[in-house]
Amino acid sequence: MPTPSKPAAVLKAEGKSHRTKAELELRIAGEKSLATGVPLTVRKEVKRNKVAYKEFKRVNELLTSIEKNDALIEGSINRYCQITAEVLELEAKRAEFSEGITQLEAAYEADVKQNPNINDRIIPTMEYFSTLSKMENSLLSLDKRIQDKRKMLLDIEKENIMTIASQLRSIPKKVDDDSDVDPMAALFDASGM
């Protein structure tokens, strides 16, 4: 996969580029034509979630620093912040499940030592373990379905110039050099024919 084009501001800051001044000016004009000039705003559902809102403020600050804070990418940035919060929440739930499983295993082992006779053991502990295992599988299945939907959303965003990389890919990279002139016609004109 090729490396995405760098924004004109980055090319200028680096001070080294194989692009001509005309190509850089075309690039700057192309980037400006893709900007609405309206800063992105936080959605209600993101603002209600403390983790997502913190991530939104962080990303918004970064986008502002590179002059890419634009309402056109508002959906993808808000969704990104929601997904970040969801992933952290799922990781916490997984850690909780893992701790619960560890506690159940320890309780079962203690029960086995205390009650060597299988008929004397505490059965609800095993039922709880089974339920917990089923819940973990359900959570993982749900996570997979959510990931599939997120992938579809990201594909749509890429197709509709709603990501920075797709915006940069849509900017023309070459300056029109008025090559509509036929070289043979120009040669005949120069020779007087």
C-alpha positions in Angstrom: 0.0 0.0 0.0 1.5 3.3 -1.0 2.2 6.0 1.5 -0.5 8.7 1.5 0.5 12.2 0.2 1.7 14.7 2.8 -0.2 17.9 3.3 1.3 21.1 1.7 2.0 22.5 5.2 4.2 19.4 6.0 6.0 19.6 2.6 6.7 23.3 3.3 7.9 22.6 6.8 10.2 19.9 5.6 11.8 22.3 3.1 12.5 19.5 0.7 10.2 18.3 -2.0 10.5 17.2 -5.6 7.3 19.2 -6.3 7.6 22.5 -8.2 6.2 25.7 -6.8 3.2 25.4 -9.2 2.5 21.9 -7.9 2.7 23.1 -4.3 0.3 26.0 -5.1 -2.1 23.6 -6.8 -1.9 21.3 -3.7 -2.6 24.2 -1.3 -5.6 25.3 -3.5 -6.8 21.7 -3.6 -6.6 21.3 0.2 -8.5 24.6 0.7 -11.2 23.5 -1.7 -11.8 20.5 0.5 -12.2 22.4 3.7 -15.6 23.9 4.8 -14.0 26.4 7.2 -16.4 25.2 9.9 -14.7 23.6 12.9 -15.9 20.2 13.9 -18.2 19.9 16.9 -18.7 17.2 19.5 -21.9 15.1 19.3 -24.1 14.7 22.3 -23.4 11.0 22.7 -19.7 11.7 22.8 -20.0 14.6 25.2 -22.0 12.4 27.6 -19.2 9.8 27.7 -16.3 11.1 29.8 -13.7 8.9 28.1 -15.0 9.6 24.5 -15.2 13.4 25.3 -11.6 13.4 26.6 -10.4 11.7 23.4 -12.4 14.1 21.3 -10.7 17.1 23.0 -7.3 15.5 22.4 -7.9 14.7 18.8 -9.6 18.1 18.1 -6.5 19.8 19.5 -4.2 17.8 17.2 -6.4 18.4 14.2 -6.4 22.2 15.0 -2.6 22.2 15.1 -2.4 20.8 11.6 -5.2 22.9 10.3 -7.5 19.9 9.6 -10.2 20.7 12.2 -13.1 20.7 9.7 -16.7 19.8 10.0 -16.4 17.5 7.0 -14.6 14.9 9.1 -16.8 15.5 12.2 -18.6 12.1 11.9 -15.5 10.1 11.7 -13.8 11.9 14.5 -16.8 11.6 16.8 -17.2 7.9 15.9 -13.5 7.4 16.5 -13.9 8.8 20.0 -16.9 6.6 20.7 -15.0 3.5 19.5 -12.0 4.4 21.7 -14.3 4.6 24.7 -16.1 1.4 23.8 -12.8 -0.5 23.4 -11.6 0.6 26.8 -15.0 -0.4 28.3 -14.8 -3.8 26.7 -11.2 -4.3 27.9 -12.4 -3.5 31.5 -15.2 -6.0 31.1 -12.8 -8.6 29.8 -10.5 -8.0 32.8 -13.6 -8.3 35.1 -14.5 -11.7 33.4 -11.0 -12.9 33.8 -10.9 -12.0 37.5 -14.3 -13.6 38.0 -13.1 -16.8 36.3 -9.9 -16.8 38.5 -12.0 -16.4 41.6 -14.4 -19.2 40.5 -11.5 -21.6 39.8 -10.0 -20.8 43.2 -13.4 -21.4 44.9 -13.9 -24.6 43.1 -10.4 -25.9 43.9 -11.0 -25.0 47.6 -14.4 -26.8 47.4 -12.7 -29.9 45.9 -10.2 -30.0 48.8 -12.8 -29.4 51.4 -15.3 -31.8 49.9 -13.5 -34.8 48.2 -16.9 -36.5 47.7 -18.4 -35.1 44.4 -21.9 -35.3 45.9 -20.9 -32.9 48.7 -19.5 -30.2 46.4 -21.2 -26.9 45.8 -22.8 -27.1 42.4 -24.0 -23.5 42.0 -20.4 -22.4 41.7 -20.0 -24.5 38.6 -23.3 -23.3 37.2 -22.1 -19.7 37.8 -18.8 -20.5 36.0 -20.7 -21.9 33.1 -22.9 -18.9 32.9 -19.9 -16.6 33.1 -18.2 -18.5 30.3 -21.4 -18.2 28.1 -21.5 -14.4 28.9 -17.9 -14.0 27.8 -18.6 -15.8 24.5 -21.6 -13.7 23.9 -19.6 -10.5 24.6 -16.9 -11.6 22.1 -19.6 -12.4 19.5 -21.2 -9.0 20.0 -17.7 -7.3 19.8 -17.2 -9.1 16.4 -20.5 -7.8 15.0 -19.7 -4.3 16.2 -16.3 -4.4 14.6 -17.9 -5.5 11.3 -20.3 -2.6 11.4 -17.4 -0.2 12.2 -15.5 -1.5 9.2 -18.5 -0.8 6.9 -18.8 2.7 8.4 -15.1 3.4 7.8 -15.3 2.1 4.2 -18.2 4.6 3.6 -16.2 7.4 5.2 -13.2 6.7 2.9 -15.4 6.7 -0.2 -17.0 10.0 0.7 -13.8 12.0 1.5 -14.6 11.9 5.2 -11.1 11.0 6.3 -7.9 13.0 6.0 -6.1 10.4 4.0 -9.0 10.2 1.5 -9.0 14.0 1.2 -5.3 14.0 0.4 -5.7 11.3 -2.2 -8.3 13.4 -4.0 -6.1 16.4 -4.4 -4.5 16.6 -7.9 -0.8 16.0 -7.8 0.2 17.4 -11.2 -0.1 20.9 -12.6 -1.8 21.1 -16.0 1.0 22.2 -18.3 -1.3 23.1 -21.2 -0.3 20.0 -23.1 -3.4 20.3 -25.2 -1.1 21.8 -27.9 -0.2 19.2 -30.5 3.7 19.0 -30.7 3.6 18.3 -34.4 1.3 21.3 -35.0 3.7 23.5 -33.0 6.6 22.2 -35.1 4.8 23.0 -38.4 3.9 26.4 -37.1 7.6 27.1 -36.2 8.8 26.0 -39.7 6.2 28.1 -41.5 4.3 25.3 -43.1 
